[in-house]
């Protein structure tokens, strides 16, 4: 009963804080938020009816920390014309309460508070990470481009092609992992042949090597440098993409939008006393949250969503809550939906979540412990899934890793979803015979001619 009372009071205080914000549709960090990074900016989206009253040059905001003191900073209006960003001139301090005081014209003054993280997780070493980044930038890490007429290096992975019928037009984009003594890491563009059209060696493993739907540009993530890079038609790096507010970029997904903004993910490790949440929990567990960001063309964070504000750690499925390290979300995909909102895939919650891109609120939850939908024509559901995508017919595809199917097996699935009736119907699936079980990663891509590419 005592624990229930504490949670109930927390919810009331949070609601009261939200109600005290006048003329605001979205704000980040949220009132009462904890575990906030020291490098955070403050994002304010006024209600649309007040935007023409706001002049960034005269917008007044006062920010102060109980340890770091008063913060001066820059007021930035995003290129979307609807988002105000306060960028402090100095970082906040560990374990402090930050008070934010501002006023939307014609409205009463708004005051709220958030709390910075108490301590840095043990493996997040700022200085060593910065040195690694600087070292990588100083050296040319990639070998020159080769075409299929050149002899392949001895460390290039062996590729076997079996073609059983007509394939969709186009080429495959593949990035393999390095395995010492067997092969190195390469980015490869492949025709229906083991001889690459293009390849490039990388000293680091490469993730998410693909063509962006919005602009046709090639992007990939360098695992060590924690950045995504964009290539031009000559395969020369022309831009880089990374998270803001002090978060380290996660390698799973980058989605560049039609307006040049981009969606990106970060993992957020925090020290949490799990004994207050779960019997027998570690008093100083390393718990890893998820951060979803949208950044504008000037790489300002204009939208941020944190799992700490919306998920419970106990929402995770098949997780040991007494462990010293708990990866309770493990986000692995972000997708702009057809209505402009966002969908995210949380592997360790077995859940697809739809998020309101205007205010950050959860619209619905599909799968996992908090599932709100009835599954039709599918008694299994999905678990440990990857690569949630909305396809051209309005359906949703994903790669169901199936770690907890009995026996474990993986499949590609397509669901027709009724967001009003809260039903999700399996309309197509592919299970390989003999059975394939990929315990991690994998993807499903619906091609323009109706074929489906499965990794």
Secondary structure, 3 states (H helix, E strand, C coil): CHHHHHHHHHHHHHHHHHHCCCCEEEEECCCCCCCECCCCCEEEEECHHHHHHCCCCCCCEEEEECCCEEECEEEEECCCCCCEEEEECCCCCCCCEEEEEEECCCCCEEEEEEEECCCCCCCCCHHHHHHHHHHHHHCCCCCCCECCCCCCCCCCCCCCCCCCCCCCCCCEEEECCCECCCECEEEEEECCCCCEEEEEEECCCEEEEEECCCCCCEEEEECCCCEEEEECCCCCEEEEECCCCCCCEEEEEEEECCCCCEEEEEEEEEEECHHHCCCCCCCCEEEEEEEEEEECCCCCEEEEEEHHHHCCHHHCCCCCCCCCEEECCCEEEEEECCCCCEEEEEHHHCEEEEECCCCCCEEEEECCCCCCCEEECCCCCCCCCEEEEECCCCCEEEEECCCCCCCCCCEEEEEEEECCCCEEEEEEEECCCCCCCCCCCCCEEECCCCCEEEC
